[in-house]
Amino acid sequence: MDQEQVPVRFAKSILRAAESQGYKAEDILVSVGIDFNPLELEENTTVDANAYNLLYRQIMDLLQDECFGLQMNRKVPAGTFRMTCLCIIHCTDLKHAIERAGEFNQFCRALIGLRRTEKHPLLIEDEVATMVFEKNPWLFGRQGEENILALLNAMSGWRRLCSWLVGRDIEPIEVLLATEEPRNTEYPYQVFQCPIRYNKAINGLRFPAYHLDSPIVQTEDSLKEFLRGAPFQLIAKSDEDDDNLISRMRRIVGNDFSKDFPPVTAMADALNMSVRTLRRRLKKEGITFQQFKDNTRKQAAELYLSRPELKINTVSALMGFDEPSAFHRSFKKWTGITPGEFRSRRDI
């Protein structure tokens, strides 16, 4: 698989933020060992994700501000995003996670002397949910369209974070922006691949409301790994190779294991191939369809069991078993141990 890439505009944005506060881009690049200047690259190019991460962390360390000086002239302390994630990782479902993130945001605002926001972080109407983003004067003020892009990037990052939390891609229906239409409307559409509505009363990301009931499938352990590579996961392309058959199958399955697992015929149809072709390609991967099914369900069960707030009978139901005893037998078949033994070995 090719090395993960990040659009160069993100590297340019944080370098310009550092320059606007008195730092020299050349000095920053030398300090992190980057032998090229993103500011000199064409807009449609990309940079290596590892280089971007080094640059991001160095500039954030210099500015001591996770928003790089854009947040109403108030610094957002380094670590705020990590603490937000820790606050929501043990929520039961996406709705709960978004609402708790809103509560944490209100708490952080109070700490730095800002008034509470007027809007609830989540609106639900006609089977459509809207994640509401704060309407601040800095978004459309002295830095103009560059800060509109900052808002769009924040909205995109939250969509990716929510998708990661529930283990499935959350496709937006439309994006609402409380600003006039900018000169360049191509980039906003490229980010979301959905209609962008301007001159609205709120800044909002609209998506199907049924996603709100999706359980949080990540744990503190997977969060640690996620944060290790932050922030490029929230802005780069998915790290799953589009040509990887197993990854494509995994996306088709999703993470709602309370429903029947797709049979091999349905999987082949979704992949636009015959059952025979699917079995042949799986053989090349060294796996059968049944093994793929067992491995996928095993990984999901282990993620659920890693959450101490979920009782084993609850995990059984989330995995689609009518009887806990059937779940116990299946889990032991997959792992060689019972769900209780799995938890005791992890001190859960």
Sequence and secondary structure as in RCSB ss.txt:
>XXXX:A:sequence
MDQEQVPVRFAKSILRAAESQGYKAEDILVSVGIDFNPLELEENTTVDANAYNLLYRQIMDLLQDECFGLQMNRK
VPAGTFRMTCLCIIHCTDLKHAIERAGEFNQFCRALIGLRRTEKHPLLIEDEVATMVFEKNPWLFGRQGEENILA
LLNAMSGWRRLCSWLVGRDIEPIEVLLATEEPRNTEYPYQVFQCPIRYNKAINGLRFPAYHLDSPIVQTEDSLKE
FLRGAPFQLIAKSDEDDDNLISRMRRIVGNDFSKDFPPVTAMADALNMSVRTLRRRLKKEGITFQQFKDNTRKQA
AELYLSRPELKINTVSALMGFDEPSAFHRSFKKWTGITPGEFRSRRDI
>XXXX:A:secstr
    EEEHHHHHHHHHHHHHTT  HHHHHHHTT  S GGGS TT EEEHHHHHHHHHHHHHHHT TTTT STT  
  TTHHHHHHHHHTT SBHHHHHHHHHHHHHHHHHHTT    SS SEEEETTEEEEEE   GGGGSTTTHHHHHH
HHHHHHHHHHHHHHHHTS    SEEE SS   S  HHHHHHHSS EE S SSEEEEEEGGGGG B    HHHHHH
HHHTTTGGGTS  SS TT HHHHHHHHH S TTS    HHHHHHHTTS HHHHHHHHHHTT  HHHHHHHHHHHH
HHHHHT TTS HHHHHHHTT SSHHHHHHHHHHHHSS HHHHHHHTT 
